[in-house]
Amino acid sequence: MKAPQCRRGFVLHHIQPDNSALSMMKVEKELDHFGMSPIDTAVIIEPKEYSNTTDSDVETSLMKRISGRLYHKPSGRVYNVSSPGCEPKVSGEDDLTYEPLSVGKEPSLNMISTALNEWFGPIRKSVVEYFSRSGKLVVPSIDAMQSPNEVAEEVLEHVTKGPAMKQQQTLSENNNQ
């Protein structure tokens, strides 16, 4: 997290299913321990119209995205050969170090189905409540059924204009008056 490429922010994902709010408090405490700013903006990325989307549509889309992933383990960079614009410049090599990329463990439909059921159950509720109470949640959520590039653009837009950034702008405007 102290790497230069993380100085403007980073993405936390795969929130643990034990107690999500507790997990997020632990993450914020760790960030503080390392002298880093706490999380200032949270964005939820999920199918926008989940009730109108069949589980098999979501599972198929996730399988396609996950199965095309290549990893550069030392840096944590992830590439996706099945998503245009997300693949490495040179096949099988990291864009920055030119080191070989590795293929991650292939998920099963059962794993994805279980994760979706957990997310749309108590985990999502806990995460939403935690970040809503702190005023850090960007609402509405970002539609995960868009292309990865569209999702990334929307995340950047929300993070640079998110709740915490708006609060900072308001404070600085009030201080300048």
C-alpha positions as CSV (number, residue, x, y, z in Angstrom):
1,M,0.0,0.0,0.0
2,K,3.0,2.3,0.3
3,A,4.0,1.6,-3.3
4,P,4.2,4.7,-5.5
5,Q,1.3,3.4,-7.7
6,C,-1.0,3.4,-4.6
7,R,-0.4,7.0,-3.5
8,R,-3.6,8.2,-5.1
9,G,-5.7,5.3,-3.8
10,F,-6.2,1.6,-4.2
11,V,-9.0,-1.0,-4.4
12,L,-9.9,-3.3,-1.5
13,H,-12.0,-6.3,-2.6
14,H,-12.9,-9.7,-1.3
15,I,-14.2,-8.5,2.0
16,Q,-14.2,-11.4,4.5
17,P,-17.6,-12.9,5.2
18,D,-17.0,-13.2,9.0
19,N,-18.3,-9.7,9.9
20,S,-17.7,-7.2,7.1
21,A,-18.1,-4.0,9.3
22,L,-15.5,-5.4,11.7
23,S,-13.2,-6.3,8.8
24,M,-13.5,-2.8,7.5
25,M,-12.7,-1.3,10.9
26,K,-9.6,-3.5,11.1
27,V,-8.5,-2.3,7.6
28,E,-8.9,1.3,8.6
29,K,-6.9,0.7,11.9
30,E,-4.1,-1.0,9.8
31,L,-4.0,2.0,7.4
32,D,-3.7,4.3,10.4
33,H,-0.9,2.2,11.9
34,F,1.1,2.6,8.6
35,G,0.5,6.3,8.6
36,M,-1.9,6.2,5.8
37,S,-5.2,8.0,5.4
38,P,-8.3,6.0,6.3
39,I,-10.7,5.0,3.5
40,D,-12.4,8.1,2.3
41,T,-14.7,6.8,-0.4
42,A,-16.4,3.5,-0.8
43,V,-17.9,2.4,-4.1
44,I,-20.0,-0.8,-4.5
45,I,-19.8,-2.5,-7.8
46,E,-22.6,-5.0,-8.5
47,P,-25.2,-5.8,-11.1
48,K,-27.4,-2.6,-11.2
49,E,-30.7,-4.5,-11.8
50,Y,-29.9,-7.6,-9.9
51,S,-33.5,-8.5,-9.5
52,N,-33.9,-8.4,-13.3
53,T,-30.7,-10.3,-13.9
54,T,-30.7,-14.1,-13.7
55,D,-28.1,-15.7,-11.5
56,S,-26.8,-17.6,-14.6
57,D,-26.2,-14.3,-16.4
58,V,-24.1,-13.0,-13.6
59,E,-22.3,-16.3,-13.0
60,T,-21.5,-16.6,-16.7
61,S,-20.2,-13.0,-16.9
62,L,-18.1,-13.5,-13.7
63,M,-16.7,-16.8,-15.0
64,K,-15.6,-15.2,-18.3
65,R,-13.9,-12.3,-16.5
66,I,-12.2,-14.4,-13.8
67,S,-11.1,-17.2,-16.1
68,G,-9.1,-14.7,-18.3
69,R,-7.1,-13.3,-15.5
70,L,-3.3,-13.3,-15.4
71,Y,-1.4,-12.2,-12.3
72,H,2.0,-10.5,-11.7
73,K,2.3,-11.8,-8.1
74,P,5.2,-9.5,-6.9
75,S,3.2,-6.3,-7.7
76,G,-0.3,-7.6,-7.5
77,R,-1.2,-6.3,-11.0
78,V,-4.0,-8.2,-12.7
79,Y,-4.5,-8.5,-16.4
80,N,-7.5,-10.0,-18.3
81,V,-7.0,-11.5,-21.7
82,S,-10.8,-11.8,-22.2
83,S,-11.4,-8.1,-21.8
84,P,-10.3,-5.7,-24.5
85,G,-7.9,-3.0,-23.0
86,C,-7.1,-5.1,-20.0
87,E,-4.7,-7.5,-21.5
88,P,-0.9,-7.2,-21.1
89,K,1.0,-5.4,-23.9
90,V,3.1,-8.5,-24.6
91,S,1.3,-11.8,-24.1
92,G,2.2,-13.5,-20.9
93,E,4.5,-10.6,-19.6
94,D,4.0,-7.9,-17.0
95,D,3.9,-4.5,-18.7
96,L,6.3,-2.9,-16.3
97,T,8.8,-5.6,-15.3
98,Y,8.5,-7.9,-18.3
99,E,8.4,-10.8,-15.8
100,P,6.1,-13.8,-16.6
101,L,2.5,-13.7,-15.6
102,S,0.8,-16.6,-13.9
103,V,-2.7,-18.0,-14.2
104,G,-4.8,-18.0,-11.1
105,K,-6.9,-20.8,-9.7
106,E,-10.0,-21.3,-11.9
107,P,-13.2,-20.7,-9.9
108,S,-16.1,-23.1,-10.2
109,L,-19.6,-22.1,-10.8
110,N,-20.4,-23.3,-7.3
111,M,-17.7,-21.0,-5.8
112,I,-19.2,-18.0,-7.7
113,S,-22.8,-18.9,-6.8
114,T,-21.8,-19.2,-3.1
115,A,-20.0,-15.9,-3.2
116,L,-22.9,-14.1,-4.8
117,N,-25.3,-15.6,-2.3
118,E,-23.1,-14.4,0.6
119,W,-22.6,-10.9,-1.0
120,F,-26.3,-10.3,-1.6
121,G,-27.1,-11.5,1.9
122,P,-25.5,-10.3,5.2
123,I,-22.1,-9.1,3.8
124,R,-23.5,-6.5,1.5
125,K,-25.9,-5.2,4.2
126,S,-23.0,-4.9,6.7
127,V,-20.7,-3.1,4.3
128,V,-23.4,-0.7,3.1
129,E,-24.4,0.1,6.8
130,Y,-20.7,0.7,7.8
131,F,-19.9,3.1,5.0
132,S,-23.3,4.8,5.0
133,R,-22.9,5.6,8.7
134,S,-19.5,7.2,8.0
135,G,-20.8,9.2,5.0
136,K,-18.2,7.5,2.7
137,L,-20.5,5.5,0.5
138,V,-21.0,6.5,-3.1
139,V,-24.6,6.0,-4.0
140,P,-25.8,4.6,-6.4
141,S,-23.7,1.5,-6.9
142,I,-21.7,1.0,-10.1
143,D,-23.2,-1.5,-12.6
144,A,-20.9,-4.5,-12.7
145,M,-22.4,-5.7,-15.9
146,Q,-20.7,-3.0,-17.9
147,S,-17.3,-3.6,-19.6
148,P,-14.3,-3.5,-17.3
149,N,-13.2,-0.2,-18.8
150,E,-16.6,1.5,-18.2
151,V,-16.5,0.2,-14.6
152,A,-13.0,1.6,-14.1
153,E,-14.0,5.0,-15.6
154,E,-17.0,5.2,-13.3
155,V,-15.0,4.2,-10.2
156,L,-12.4,6.9,-11.0
157,E,-15.1,9.5,-11.5
158,H,-16.8,8.6,-8.2
159,V,-13.6,8.4,-6.2
160,T,-12.4,11.8,-7.4
161,K,-15.9,13.3,-6.8
162,G,-17.0,11.0,-4.0
163,P,-18.6,11.9,-0.7
164,A,-15.3,12.5,1.1
165,M,-13.9,14.7,-1.7
166,K,-17.1,16.8,-1.7
167,Q,-16.8,17.2,2.1
168,Q,-13.2,18.4,1.7
169,Q,-14.2,20.9,-1.0
170,T,-16.9,22.3,1.2
171,L,-14.6,22.7,4.1
172,S,-11.9,24.4,2.0
173,E,-14.5,26.7,0.5
174,N,-15.9,27.6,4.0
175,N,-12.3,28.3,5.2
176,N,-11.6,30.6,2.2
177,Q,-14.7,32.7,3.0
